[in-house]
Amino acid sequence: MISQMTQIHPDAKIGENVTIESFTTIYEDVEIGDGSHIGPNVTIYPGARIGKNVQIFPGSVISAVPQDLKFAGEYSTVEIGDNTVIRECVTIHRGTADKEKTVIGKNCLLMGYVHIAHDCIVGDHCIMANYSGLSGHNVLGDYVILEGAAGTQQFIHIGDHAFIAGGTLIRKNVPPFVRAAREPISFVGINAIGLRRRGFSDDTIRLIEDVYRQLYVQNNTISSGIEAIRNEIPDCEIKSNILNFIDASERGIIRGPLN
């Protein structure tokens, strides 16, 4: 169902069984996948690529030009994966010359007043609670959770299955599988509850705990913790994933409570 009180550019591509409610504006160069539901008073600017069965609630603005003084009008997009839910008054800005796109993965939930800035890449199954926000050029892995009013600096990377407590200011990269909180942001444990919900075995969770115990508890510095992980933890995919994330973190990772 498409309300007669909408404004849809004739060049927009609308899939089958799409609902678009009153007073929504959809510009040219927009694609909306089958089964999606666009609520009232939504604005979708050029460059939006919206997947199947996406729900967008009232007041949201998708694919507006970035809030970046370096932006020179270059062509860029916003890509939103299937089954993602975008609640009231969410803003998602399209990319710049850096990545030329902003991406939200599949099966994500962006709660009210969330902001996603230009060139962010958000993985699948992520949850961002009310008033949380990402500055430009952030990368989130899969199954990341940001509680309410958490916010990032630019160029932050958050690993898979990480959990960020409400109100946290994220100025360093957050490795996978951890819980982070406090000011300044620091490691407060691993995300064991989330991992169990997603089917991780007790043995795998204990292995993750062993890795981060070496990194954040049993050694005085991050560098000595990394060396201990390399020498004392058996080689496995989990160990490799964590060390690869740390090695690639040019901005550094969050500290432990005693670091």
N, C-alpha and C positions, 0 to 999 in steps of 0.2 A: 504494500500500500504506500503510495506517495501522495502526500497532501497537496491539494491545489494551492495552498498558501506557502509554497516553497519557491525558491529561486534556484534553478538548476541549469547550468550552462549546457547548451546542446552538444558540446564536445565531450562532456563528462561521460564516462562509461559506467553504467549501473548494472549490476548482475541481476539474477533472477531472485524473486521472493525477498526483495529488499524493502524495508520500511523506512520511509523518511517523513518525519513529522513536521508540523507547521513552523514557519518562520526560520527554517534552516536555509543557509546559502551554500551552494556547491559550485565552485568555479570550474574553469576549463582545466584540462589535463589532470583530472581526478579519476581514479578507478576504485570502485567499491564492489567487493566480492559478494557472491550469492549468500542470501540468508542474513545479511547484516541488518542491524537496526540502528538508525540514526535518529536521536531524539530531537525535540524542538530546540530552536535557538542555538543550533550548532553551526559553526563556520568552518568550511573545509576549503583551504586555498589550493592553488595549483601545485602539482607535484606530489599529492597524496596518493599512496598506493595502499588501500585498505583491504585486508584479506576477507575470508569467508567467516560468517557468523560472528562478526565483531559487533559489540554493543558500545555506542557512544551516547553519553547522557547529556542533558541540557547544559548549555553554556560553554561547552568545550570548543577550543580553537585548534585546528589541526593544520600543520604545514604553513604556518605564517613564516615570513622572512626572519632570519636569525637576528638576535640582539647582539650583533658583533660589528664593531666599527670597521673591521677589515673586509666585511662582506661587500662585494662589488657587483651584485646582481647576477652572479654565475648561476647556471642551472643546477638545481639540486632537488632532492625528494625527501619525503617521509614514508617509511615502509612500516606497516603494522600487520603483524601476523594473525593467523586464524584464531578465532575463539578468544581474543583478548577483550577485556572489559575496561572501558574508559569512563570513569564516573564524572560527576558534575564539575564543570569549570577547569578541566585539565587543559594545559597548553603544551603543545609539542611543536617545536620549530624545526624547519628543514635544515639541511646541511650547508656547509660552505665549501670552499675549494679544498679543504683538508680531506674529508671523506666523501663529500658530495652527496651525503645522505645521512639521515637520522633513522635508526632502526629500533623498533619494538618487536620482540619475538612473539611466539605463539603462546596462548594460554596465560597471558599476563593479566594482572589486576592493578590498575592505576586508580587509587581512590581520589576523593574530591580534592581539587586545588593542587594536584601534583604538577610540577613543571619539569619538562625534559628539554634541555637546551640543544643547540645545534651540534651535529656530528657525534651524538651519543649512540652507542650500540648497547642495547639491552637484550639479554638472552631470553630463553624460553622459561615459562613458569615463574617469572619474577613477580613480587608483590611490593608496591610502594604505597605506604599508608598516607593518610591525609596530610597535606602541607609539606610533604617531603619533596626534594628537588635535586636535579642533576645539573651542574654547570656544564659548559661545553666540553666536548672531546672525552667524556667518560666512557668506560667500558664495564659493563656488568656481565658476569657469567650467568649460567642457568641457576634457577632456584634461589636467587638472591632475595632477601627480605630487608627492606628499610622500614622501620617503624616511623610513626608520625613525626614530622618536623625535622627529620634528619636531612642533612645537606652536604654537598660535596664541593671541593675546589675543582678547577679545571684539570683535565688529564689524569683523573683518578681511575684506577682499575680495581674492581672488587671481584674476587674469585667466586667460583661455583659454591653454592650452598652456604654462603656467608650470611650472617644475621647481624644487623646494625640496630642498636637500641634507639629508642625515640629521643629526639633532640640532639643527637650526636653530630658534631662537626667533623667531617671526614677530610683530613688534609694529607693522609698517606694512603698508600695502597693497602688493601685488606686481603690477606691470603685466603684461599679456599677453606671451607669447612669450619670457620671460626665464628665466635660471637665477639663483637666489639662494642665498647661503650666508653663512658667517662670523658673528661676533658683534662688534658688532651686525650684524643681517642687512643685506646689501648686494648690489648687482648684480655678477655675475661673468661675464656674457656672455648671449648669447641661446641658446635651446634648439634649436640647429640640428639636432642628431641627431634629436630628436623630431619636428621639423617635416618633415624629409626622409622619415621613416618614414610620415608622414601625408599625403605627396603634395605638399607645398609645393614650388614650383619654385625653382631657384637664384636667379632674378631676384627673386622675392618675398623669399627669405631675405636677399639682399643689401640689399633695401630696408629690411627690419626692422633689419638691422645698422646701416644709415645713420641711421635714426631714433634708435636707442639710442646710437650714437656721438655724435650731437649732444647727447643728454640727459645722458650720463654721462661722456664722455671729453673732448670738445672745448670744453666750457663749464664755468665754475667753480661755477655754482649750478644748481639745478633750474629756477628761473624763467628764467634766461638760456638754458638748454637748450631749454625749451618754446618760447621766442620764436624760437630758431634753427630749430626744426622747422617752425614755422608759416611762416617766411619762406624756407627753403632746401630743404625737401622738397616735391616735387610733390604736389598734392592727389590722394588715392586712399583707398580703403576702409581699408587698413592704417593709414595715418596718422590717419584719423578715429577708428578704433577705439582707438588708443593714446591720442590726445589726449582723447577723451571719457572714457576710464577715468581719466586723471589729473585732469581737471576735476571728476569726480564724487567724487574721493577726499578727503573732508573731513578724514580722519585723516592725510593725507599718504602719500607713497609711499616705498619704500625708497630709500636713497641709493646713489650710486656709490662705488667704492673710494677716490676722492679728494675726495668732497663733504663 
